[in-house]
Amino acid sequence: MSIEPRARVAPERVLPGPVPLAPETAAQQRVVQRICARVAPAGMDVGVDEVPPGGLQVWIDTPVPVAAQESWVLYHRMAREVALVGWHCEADTDRLLVLGWSAACLHNRVRLLQSGLRRLTDFESTAQRAIQLEGRRPDEPATEVVAAVNASIERRLRWPERLAELDGFERSSGLSHLQLLLAQVIGLEAKVSAACAEHLVMARVLARAVCEQYARHSDLSRAQRDVLAESRRWVHASSMIRGSAGARPSTGGTAGRPHMGLAERRIAASVINHGVPRATPAAVTPVVDHLDHREGAR
């Protein structure tokens, strides 16, 4: 009995698995996801995936298809917010494409950060809102009142939330001019973050101070007036000392005086208003003349 020999079977092909994302791409995905999720309406899922050879695509996932006009508006809102980070974006009715760094978008972010820094030098609106206690009663637990005021000021500033979306994302570029712009952006973001932190510290301190003043005499209007007047002295003292420190060059190889925090402001205000009086020019002039003659004699 003859048996036909079996044909040789080709070895089974193993299909390649999904290629893991590069760390920088995964970090970019998380940032884009956070930004688009903030823009999207509540309950709407946002998907983000890589697009070869580079870039990301964003789409919305809903049980019921969204009208073309509504999706177009939503994708363009997402594109505007993502472009504020510095990426070039292209939006359509069915998806959003996030491409590489854009010099124009990075320049725009620099301008926004610089404008934000200028506005953050004004503490008056933060102080006015803080003493209002966000509509809470001053006899409520101080911790709850302070937390409510802090959250309200943080929402009003807007920058803390937007900067938090970039946590864990190291930005870089192979092009030197883009790398310089990114370095400028990161430096300005650090300054904006520090300025926002000062506003939040002031808001918490003032809210707690209003509660403490109210506990003494049960007069909310009086407590708000007193605390607001005190806060203006802190800010005035800070601006005076920062101006003198900036005009005075550092000596002996040491760095210049750092930016004052709120605690230093309170101390400075106390020293300026209640410290020892400064010497009059008449008392100082003879000493200076005497020293000048001695130097000339040498």
C-alpha positions as CSV (number, residue, x, y, z in Angstrom):
1,M,0.0,0.0,0.0
2,S,1.6,3.2,-1.1
3,I,1.1,6.4,0.9
4,E,1.7,9.8,-0.7
5,P,4.3,11.6,1.4
6,R,2.9,14.6,3.4
7,A,3.7,18.0,2.1
8,R,5.9,20.1,4.4
9,V,3.9,22.5,6.4
10,A,5.2,26.0,6.6
11,P,5.9,27.2,10.1
12,E,3.2,29.2,11.7
13,R,3.6,32.9,11.3
14,V,3.6,35.0,14.5
15,L,2.1,38.3,13.9
16,P,3.9,41.2,15.6
17,G,2.2,42.6,18.6
18,P,1.4,46.3,19.1
19,V,4.5,48.5,19.3
20,P,4.7,50.2,22.7
21,L,4.5,53.9,22.7
22,A,7.6,56.0,23.2
23,P,7.7,57.6,26.7
24,E,7.4,61.1,25.2
25,T,4.4,60.1,23.0
26,A,2.7,58.5,26.0
27,A,3.2,61.6,28.0
28,Q,1.9,63.8,25.2
29,Q,-1.2,61.5,25.0
30,R,-1.9,62.1,28.6
31,V,-1.6,65.8,28.3
32,V,-3.9,66.0,25.2
33,Q,-6.4,63.7,27.0
34,R,-6.5,66.0,30.0
35,I,-7.0,69.1,27.9
36,C,-9.7,67.6,25.7
37,A,-11.5,66.0,28.6
38,R,-11.7,69.5,30.2
39,V,-13.2,71.0,27.1
40,A,-15.7,68.1,26.3
41,P,-19.1,68.2,27.9
42,A,-19.7,66.1,31.0
43,G,-20.3,62.4,30.3
44,M,-18.6,62.5,26.9
45,D,-15.6,60.2,26.5
46,V,-12.5,61.4,24.6
47,G,-10.2,59.0,22.8
48,V,-6.6,59.7,21.9
49,D,-4.3,57.5,19.8
50,E,-1.1,57.7,17.8
51,V,-1.1,58.5,14.1
52,P,1.9,57.1,12.1
53,P,4.4,58.4,11.3
54,G,3.9,61.0,14.0
55,G,1.2,62.9,15.8
56,L,-2.0,62.1,17.6
57,Q,-5.7,61.9,16.7
58,V,-8.5,62.8,19.1
59,W,-12.1,61.7,18.7
60,I,-15.2,61.8,20.8
61,D,-17.1,58.6,21.8
62,T,-20.8,58.9,22.5
63,P,-23.6,56.3,22.4
64,V,-25.6,58.5,20.0
65,P,-23.8,60.1,17.0
66,V,-23.2,63.8,17.4
67,A,-24.4,66.2,14.8
68,A,-21.8,67.3,12.3
69,Q,-22.1,71.0,13.3
70,E,-21.8,70.2,17.0
71,S,-18.8,68.0,16.6
72,W,-17.1,70.6,14.4
73,V,-17.5,73.2,17.1
74,L,-16.3,70.8,19.8
75,Y,-13.2,69.7,17.8
76,H,-12.3,73.3,17.2
77,R,-12.6,74.2,20.8
78,M,-10.3,71.3,21.6
79,A,-7.9,72.5,18.9
80,R,-7.8,76.0,20.4
81,E,-6.9,74.7,23.9
82,V,-4.4,72.2,22.7
83,A,-2.7,74.8,20.4
84,L,-2.2,77.0,23.4
85,V,0.3,74.5,24.6
86,G,2.3,75.0,21.4
87,W,1.2,72.2,19.1
88,H,0.0,72.6,15.5
89,C,-3.6,71.3,15.3
90,E,-6.0,70.5,12.5
91,A,-9.7,70.0,13.3
92,D,-12.5,68.6,11.2
93,T,-16.0,67.2,11.8
94,D,-14.8,63.7,12.7
95,R,-11.5,64.1,14.5
96,L,-8.7,66.4,15.7
97,L,-5.1,66.0,14.6
98,V,-2.4,67.1,17.0
99,L,0.9,67.4,15.1
100,G,4.4,68.7,16.1
101,W,5.5,71.9,17.8
102,S,4.6,75.1,16.0
103,A,6.8,78.2,16.3
104,A,3.7,80.4,15.9
105,C,1.8,78.6,18.6
106,L,4.8,78.8,21.0
107,H,5.2,82.5,20.4
108,N,1.5,82.9,21.2
109,R,2.0,81.0,24.4
110,V,4.9,83.2,25.4
111,R,2.7,86.3,24.9
112,L,-0.1,84.7,26.9
113,L,2.2,83.9,29.8
114,Q,3.8,87.4,29.8
115,S,0.3,88.9,29.8
116,G,-0.7,86.6,32.7
117,L,2.3,87.6,34.7
118,R,1.5,91.3,34.3
119,R,-2.1,90.7,35.5
120,L,-0.9,88.6,38.4
121,T,1.0,91.6,39.9
122,D,-2.4,93.0,40.9
123,F,-3.5,91.4,44.2
124,E,-6.5,93.7,44.7
125,S,-9.1,91.5,43.0
126,T,-7.9,88.4,44.8
127,A,-8.1,90.2,48.2
128,Q,-11.6,91.5,47.4
129,R,-12.8,88.0,46.6
130,A,-11.1,86.3,49.5
131,I,-12.7,88.5,52.1
132,Q,-16.2,87.7,50.7
133,L,-15.6,84.1,51.8
134,E,-17.2,82.7,48.7
135,G,-20.6,83.2,50.2
136,R,-19.8,81.1,53.3
137,R,-20.7,82.2,56.8
138,P,-17.7,83.3,58.9
139,D,-18.9,81.2,61.8
140,E,-18.6,78.0,59.8
141,P,-15.5,75.8,60.4
142,A,-12.5,77.9,59.2
143,T,-11.0,74.9,57.4
144,E,-14.0,74.6,55.2
145,V,-14.3,78.3,54.5
146,V,-10.6,78.5,53.6
147,A,-10.9,75.5,51.3
148,A,-13.9,77.0,49.5
149,V,-12.1,80.3,49.0
150,N,-9.0,78.6,47.8
151,A,-10.9,76.6,45.2
152,S,-12.8,79.7,44.0
153,I,-9.6,81.7,43.5
154,E,-7.9,78.8,41.8
155,R,-10.8,78.6,39.3
156,R,-10.6,82.3,38.7
157,L,-6.9,82.4,38.0
158,R,-7.3,79.5,35.5
159,W,-3.5,79.1,35.2
160,P,-3.1,76.5,38.0
161,E,-5.5,74.0,36.3
162,R,-3.9,74.5,32.9
163,L,-0.3,74.2,34.2
164,A,-1.3,71.1,36.2
165,E,-2.4,69.4,32.9
166,L,1.3,69.5,31.9
167,D,2.6,67.6,35.0
168,G,5.1,64.9,34.1
169,F,5.5,66.1,30.5
170,E,9.1,67.0,29.5
171,R,9.0,69.1,26.4
172,S,11.9,69.1,23.9
173,S,12.6,69.5,20.2
174,G,15.3,68.6,17.8
175,L,15.2,72.0,16.2
176,S,17.2,74.6,18.0
177,H,14.8,77.6,17.5
178,L,11.9,75.5,18.8
179,Q,14.0,74.3,21.8
180,L,14.8,77.9,22.7
181,L,11.1,78.8,22.5
182,L,10.2,75.8,24.7
183,A,12.8,76.8,27.3
184,Q,11.4,80.3,27.3
185,V,7.9,78.9,27.8
186,I,8.9,76.6,30.6
187,G,10.6,79.5,32.4
188,L,7.6,81.7,32.1
189,E,5.3,78.9,33.3
190,A,7.4,78.5,36.5
191,K,7.0,82.3,37.1
192,V,3.3,82.2,36.5
193,S,3.0,79.1,38.8
194,A,4.8,80.9,41.6
195,A,2.7,84.0,41.2
196,C,-0.5,82.0,41.3
197,A,0.8,80.2,44.4
198,E,1.2,83.7,46.1
199,H,-2.4,84.6,45.2
200,L,-3.7,81.4,46.7
201,V,-1.6,81.8,49.9
202,M,-3.0,85.4,50.2
203,A,-6.6,84.1,49.7
204,R,-6.2,81.5,52.4
205,V,-4.6,83.8,54.9
206,L,-7.2,86.6,54.3
207,A,-10.2,84.2,54.5
208,R,-8.9,82.7,57.8
209,A,-8.2,86.2,59.1
210,V,-11.7,87.3,58.4
211,C,-13.1,84.3,60.3
212,E,-10.7,85.1,63.3
213,Q,-11.7,88.8,63.3
214,Y,-15.4,87.9,63.2
215,A,-15.0,85.5,66.1
216,R,-13.7,88.4,68.2
217,H,-16.5,91.0,67.7
218,S,-19.2,89.3,65.4
219,D,-19.1,92.2,62.9
220,L,-18.4,90.8,59.4
221,S,-18.2,94.2,57.7
222,R,-15.6,95.4,60.1
223,A,-13.6,92.2,59.9
224,Q,-13.6,92.5,56.1
225,R,-12.5,96.1,56.1
226,D,-9.7,95.5,58.6
227,V,-8.3,92.5,56.8
228,L,-8.5,94.2,53.4
229,A,-6.6,97.2,54.8
230,E,-3.9,95.0,56.3
231,S,-3.5,93.1,53.0
232,R,-2.9,96.3,51.1
233,R,0.0,97.1,53.4
234,W,1.5,93.7,52.8
235,V,1.4,94.2,49.0
236,H,2.7,97.7,49.3
237,A,5.7,96.6,51.4
238,S,6.5,93.8,49.0
239,S,6.5,96.0,46.0
240,M,8.8,98.5,47.7
241,I,11.3,95.9,48.8
242,R,11.2,94.0,45.5
243,G,12.0,97.3,43.7
244,S,14.9,98.1,45.9
245,A,16.3,94.6,45.7
246,G,16.0,94.5,41.9
247,A,17.9,97.8,41.6
248,R,20.7,96.7,43.9
249,P,23.3,94.4,42.2
250,S,24.5,91.4,44.1
251,T,27.9,91.6,45.8
252,G,30.5,89.1,46.8
253,G,29.3,86.6,44.2
254,T,26.0,85.9,46.0
255,A,22.7,85.8,44.2
256,G,20.2,88.6,44.4
257,R,17.4,88.8,47.0
258,P,14.7,86.2,46.2
259,H,11.1,87.0,45.5
260,M,9.2,87.8,48.7
261,G,6.5,85.4,50.0
262,L,3.5,86.4,51.9
263,A,5.1,85.8,55.3
264,E,8.0,88.2,54.4
265,R,5.4,90.7,53.2
266,R,3.7,90.7,56.6
267,I,7.1,91.2,58.4
268,A,8.1,93.9,55.9
269,A,4.8,95.8,56.4
270,S,5.3,95.6,60.2
271,V,8.9,96.9,60.0
272,I,8.0,99.7,57.6
273,N,5.0,100.9,59.7
274,H,6.2,100.3,63.2
275,G,10.0,100.0,63.1
276,V,12.7,102.5,64.2
277,P,12.6,105.8,62.3
278,R,15.2,106.2,59.7
279,A,18.0,108.8,60.2
280,T,17.3,112.2,58.7
281,P,19.5,113.4,55.9
282,A,20.9,116.2,58.1
283,A,22.2,113.7,60.6
284,V,23.8,111.6,57.9
285,T,25.5,114.3,55.9
286,P,28.3,115.3,58.3
287,V,29.4,111.6,58.7
288,V,29.6,111.2,54.9
289,D,31.6,114.5,54.5
290,H,33.9,113.4,57.2
291,L,34.5,110.0,55.6
292,D,35.1,111.7,52.2
293,H,37.8,114.0,53.7
294,R,39.5,111.1,55.3
295,E,39.5,109.2,52.0
296,G,40.9,112.3,50.2
297,A,43.7,112.6,52.7
298,R,44.8,109.1,52.0
